[in-house]
């Protein structure tokens, strides 16, 4: 009589512990470094495992595949900056206060994470399906509704300034894109700027700190009637 092999049930993942969380954090930190260095397409799970100091089997145990791991890293990056930006837009601060806060939030975060703009833009271009994930991270999972609500708040504030003769008309979307473009471009073009202007890392950081203080008055001047 032939013996039939009994299939083993898949191993259940144990309850999370402090060690479990620490290992997952190390893997995410390593993946972030490798994805920035290689790009998601060029990254290899073996290299991520080596960077994290774990074996490749453990990497698959936590994240199953490179796609899941890259999704977790993308979500982590998106949540690092954009919810704070949306909170500023939707707040009851004055328009002048929002200009100051938006510029400070972007530049302070990007000085700490200078490769963030390039990484996010690359991911969104190569994997358009990440747009939904990006919007969920920005708006808290409401698929852009919070973004539109924030633009409505900004739109009302702009109209008040225009009606008072203090500002020229501008769509809230243009208002927002102009601010973030002025903040993000130096980081996105950092290699070119560093060579053209002869700036090392320390000089670039000083340049952006100066820009953090100069941009608000520049932006407000551009909006005057």
C-alpha positions in Angstrom: 0.0 0.0 0.0 1.3 3.4 -0.9 1.9 5.8 1.9 0.5 9.3 1.3 2.6 12.2 2.5 0.9 14.4 5.0 1.1 18.1 4.1 2.5 20.3 6.8 0.4 23.3 7.7 2.1 26.6 7.0 3.9 27.9 10.1 2.0 30.5 11.9 3.7 33.8 12.5 4.3 34.2 16.3 2.8 37.1 18.2 4.9 40.3 17.8 7.5 41.0 20.5 10.0 43.7 21.0 12.6 41.7 19.2 10.2 41.0 16.3 9.5 44.8 15.9 13.2 45.6 16.0 14.0 43.0 13.3 11.2 44.4 11.1 12.5 48.0 11.6 16.1 46.9 10.7 14.8 45.3 7.5 12.8 48.4 6.6 15.8 50.7 7.3 18.0 48.4 5.1 15.5 48.2 2.3 15.1 52.0 2.3 18.9 52.4 1.9 19.1 49.8 -0.9 16.1 51.2 -2.8 17.5 54.7 -2.7 20.9 53.4 -3.8 19.8 51.0 -6.5 16.2 51.9 -7.3 13.5 49.4 -6.6 13.9 47.6 -9.9 17.7 47.2 -9.3 17.5 46.2 -5.7 18.0 42.6 -4.7 16.6 40.8 -1.7 20.0 39.3 -1.0 21.6 42.8 -0.8 18.8 44.0 1.5 19.3 41.0 3.8 23.0 41.6 4.0 22.4 45.3 4.8 20.0 44.4 7.6 22.3 41.7 8.9 19.7 38.9 8.5 19.4 35.9 6.3 17.2 36.0 3.2 14.7 33.5 4.6 13.9 35.8 7.4 13.4 38.7 4.9 10.8 36.6 3.1 9.3 35.6 6.4 8.5 39.2 7.3 7.6 40.6 3.9 7.1 37.7 1.5 8.4 39.5 -1.6 10.3 42.5 -2.8 7.0 44.0 -4.0 5.6 43.9 -0.5 8.8 45.3 1.0 9.0 48.1 -1.5 5.3 48.9 -0.8 6.0 49.1 2.9 9.0 51.4 2.3 7.0 53.6 0.0 4.2 53.9 2.5 6.7 54.8 5.3 8.3 57.5 3.1 4.9 59.0 2.1 3.7 59.1 5.7 6.8 60.8 6.8 6.0 64.2 5.2 2.7 64.5 3.5 0.1 64.1 6.3 1.9 66.9 8.1 1.6 69.1 5.0 -2.1 68.3 4.6 -2.7 69.2 8.3 -1.1 72.6 7.6 -3.3 73.2 4.5 -6.5 72.3 6.3 -5.8 74.1 9.5 -7.3 77.4 10.7 -4.0 79.3 10.4 -3.9 82.4 8.3 -2.6 82.2 4.7 0.6 83.9 5.7 1.1 81.4 8.5 0.5 78.5 6.1 3.1 79.8 3.7 5.7 79.9 6.5 4.6 76.5 7.9 4.5 74.7 4.5 8.0 75.9 3.5 9.5 75.1 6.9 7.8 71.6 7.0 9.1 70.7 3.5 12.6 72.0 3.8 13.2 70.7 7.4 12.0 67.2 6.4 13.9 67.1 3.2 17.2 68.3 4.8 16.8 65.2 7.0 15.8 63.0 4.0 17.4 64.6 1.0 16.8 61.6 -1.3 13.1 61.5 -0.6 11.8 63.5 -3.6 13.8 61.5 -6.1 12.7 58.2 -4.6 9.0 59.1 -4.5 9.0 60.5 -8.0 10.8 57.5 -9.4 8.4 55.1 -7.7 5.3 57.0 -8.9 6.6 57.1 -12.5 7.6 53.4 -12.6 4.6 52.1 -10.7 1.6 54.3 -11.3 -0.5 52.0 -9.1 1.3 53.6 -6.2 -0.6 56.8 -6.7 -3.6 55.3 -4.8 -1.2 54.3 -2.0 0.3 57.7 -2.0 -3.1 59.4 -1.8 -4.1 57.2 1.1 -1.0 58.1 3.0 -1.5 61.8 2.4 -5.2 61.9 3.2 -5.5 59.2 5.8 -7.1 56.7 3.6 -10.0 58.7 2.1 -8.6 58.6 -1.5 -8.1 62.3 -2.0 -11.2 63.7 -0.3 -9.1 65.3 2.5 -6.9 66.9 -0.2 -9.9 68.4 -2.0 -11.2 69.7 1.3 -7.9 71.3 2.1 -7.9 73.0 -1.3 -11.3 74.4 -0.6 -10.1 76.0 2.6 -7.1 77.5 0.8 -9.4 78.7 -2.0 -11.6 80.6 0.5 -8.6 82.2 2.1 -7.2 83.3 -1.2 -10.5 84.8 -2.2 -10.6 86.8 1.0 -7.1 88.2 0.3 -8.0 88.9 -3.4 -11.3 90.7 -2.3 -9.3 92.8 0.1 -6.9 93.8 -2.7 -3.9 92.2 -1.0 -3.3 89.4 -3.4 -3.7 88.6 -7.1 -6.1 85.7 -8.0 -4.5 82.2 -8.1 -6.1 78.7 -8.0 -5.4 76.9 -4.8 -3.8 74.0 -6.7 -1.4 76.4 -8.4 -0.7 78.1 -5.0 0.2 74.7 -3.5 2.3 73.4 -6.5 4.3 76.6 -6.6 5.3 76.3 -3.0 6.3 72.6 -3.1 8.1 73.1 -6.4 10.2 75.9 -4.9 11.0 73.6 -2.0 11.6 70.3 -3.8 13.5 71.3 -6.9 16.9 71.9 -5.1 16.7 68.4 -3.6 15.6 66.7 -6.9 18.4 68.5 -8.8 21.0 68.2 -6.0 23.7 66.4 -8.0 23.6 69.0 -10.7 23.5 71.9 -8.3 26.3 70.5 -6.2 28.6 70.3 -9.2 27.5 73.6 -10.8 27.8 75.5 -7.5 30.7 73.6 -6.0 28.7 72.6 -2.9 29.6 69.7 -0.6 26.9 68.2 1.7 27.5 70.8 4.4 27.3 73.7 2.0 24.1 72.3 0.5 22.5 72.1 3.9 23.5 75.7 4.7 22.1 76.8 1.3 18.8 75.1 2.1 18.7 76.6 5.6 19.1 80.0 4.1 16.4 79.2 1.5 14.0 78.2 4.3 14.1 81.8 5.6 14.1 83.6 2.2 11.4 81.7 0.4 8.3 82.9 2.4 9.0 86.6 1.6 9.8 85.7 -2.0 6.6 83.8 -2.4 4.4 86.4 -0.8 6.0 89.1 -3.0 5.1 87.0 -6.1 1.5 87.0 -5.0 1.0 90.7 -4.5 -1.3 92.5 -7.0 
